Structure formats: C-alpha cells, structure tokens
Amino acid sequence: MLRGSTTYLTRFDKAHIETVRGWLNDPAVNEWLLSSQLPYSSEQEAAFFDLTEREWSQGTAYRFEIHVAEDDRLVGITGLDDVILLHRRAEVGIFVGSLAHQNRGYGRDALVTLLRFGFDNLGLHSIAIRANTENERAVHLYRSIGFTETGRERECAFMRGRFHDHVCFDMLASEFHERYGLSG
C-alpha cells in the first residue's frame, strides 16, 4: 500500500472488476481516456486484471486502485506502464472513475503518490504522461503537478469520429524531489 495525503494506492483487487468496468463503459468517464471509448466486457476487464498481475511480476507495469483515505472508497485507477528499468523510465496513466469524487484533489494526490513510488522505490529517472489536447482539466493538472510539456503527437488517436492530438509531458526525478522533497 502506498499512502498519500488524502488517498492511498493498493494493488488491484478482482472484487472490483465490475466497478472499474462500469466506469470504463460510462461515456462521462471514458470521454478522455486514451485507451478508447469502446465498451469493455467482463471477460476483457478480468483479462486486464490478470495482465496487470503478470506485468507486475515482470517489472514492466505497476497499476493501483485509488482509495479515499478517510473512508476507503475506491474512486479510480492509476499506474506506471511501459516501465523500462534499463533506461529508468515509465509512463503514467490515471482516471478517477467515480464522478462524485472528481475535482476533489484525489487524482492530484494519487499522481504525486505514484510519482514518489516511481522515483523513490523503483529508482526511475523520468516519468511521462500524455493527454488529449482538448482535455483542459488533465493538461492543467499535469502542469500544476510539475510535469513539463515535451511535445505533441499529431492526430494519433481516433476518438468520437475524428483524429485528436496528444500533448506529451514528462518529469525528471530531480524535478520531483525539488518540488516535493525526498521521501522521509
């Protein structure tokens, strides 16, 4: 378990497959997900949970559930994907699936907690994140956390009937520690 200020992160629990699948299939939640807006079946979501376990044991991905610290509510998913320990880099993904818990700072706290895990526990040097250029909330959040815009991927995602650009960000371990300090 990884503890933040208002959230804590735990490994995936198969008991939550249907909750997560419900979020992924909700157009109000999946509108900006880079993975897609296609419906997920129970079998697909169960396979993703199994894949997560395999990738964790291989050291190539570390995905977590986001829980609210004060009452243990599951509110979202975050994780490090494409972990390459040779190059000490990874890419982060996140979504707060519970609409009632969006815009309350839980995503910010979970991201900072995950970044600390990546930099301090895994020894990563660089962590990247991407967002649809039209997803103003995500772009604002990533900048405010301290990510630096590094470029754009032009027309790289087909969503809602047209191609969209992604804005790319990253953060270096030194930048994280300058802003958030070393782990205690």
CORFEN-V856492 format. One record per run of one state. SS is the DSSP state (alpha for helix, beta for strand, coil for the rest). FROM is the first residue (numbers start at 0). TO is the last residue. If there is no record, write none. Layout:
ss:SS from:FROM to:TO
ss:SS from:FROM to:TO
//
This chain:
ss:coil from:0 to:0
ss:beta from:1 to:2
ss:coil from:3 to:5
ss:beta from:6 to:10
ss:coil from:11 to:12
ss:alpha from:13 to:23
ss:coil from:24 to:25
ss:alpha from:26 to:29
ss:coil from:30 to:40
ss:alpha from:41 to:57
ss:coil from:58 to:60
ss:beta from:61 to:67
ss:coil from:68 to:72
ss:beta from:73 to:83
ss:coil from:84 to:87
ss:beta from:88 to:95
ss:coil from:96 to:97
ss:alpha from:98 to:100
ss:coil from:101 to:104
ss:alpha from:105 to:120
ss:coil from:121 to:124
ss:beta from:125 to:131
ss:coil from:132 to:134
ss:alpha from:135 to:144
ss:coil from:145 to:146
ss:beta from:147 to:158
ss:coil from:159 to:160
ss:beta from:161 to:171
ss:alpha from:172 to:179
ss:coil from:180 to:183
//
